[in-house]
Structures are given as C-alpha cells and as structure tokens.
Amino acid sequence: MESSIENVDVVEYNYKDENKKTIRKNLEVDFIINRGSNRYYILSALNVDTREK
C-alpha cells in the first residue's frame, strides 16, 4: 500500500446540517496522509492550556 504525506495549512470541510443546509468550514491542519483510499488529517499541538482548545 502506497502512502503520501502533504504539508497543508487549511482544508475546506463541507457537510449538511440537520436542516440539510450545506455548511462549509475551513479547518486548520498540519498534515494530510493519504494511504490507499483513506485520508487522515492531523493537527499537532505543542500545548493545550484550556479544555476549550
């Protein structure tokens, strides 16, 4: 199985809410790993000070 790693800043995430309305969000990610037909999004954090983060 072949893998690849990309450095990325922002990924657009599209989904539908409970009213079937399309929502678009920009998510900050550090890496995307493509492995076969799977895609993994990784955001690394050095320190998370509060529970909200």
HELIX and SHEET records of a PDB file:
SHEET    1   A 3 SER A   3  ASN A   7  0                                        
SHEET    2   A 3 PHE A  31  ARG A  35 -1                                        
SHEET    3   A 3 ASN A  38  ILE A  42 -1                                        
SHEET    1   B 2 VAL A  10  LYS A  16  0                                        
SHEET    2   B 2 THR A  22  GLU A  28 -1                                        
END                                                                             
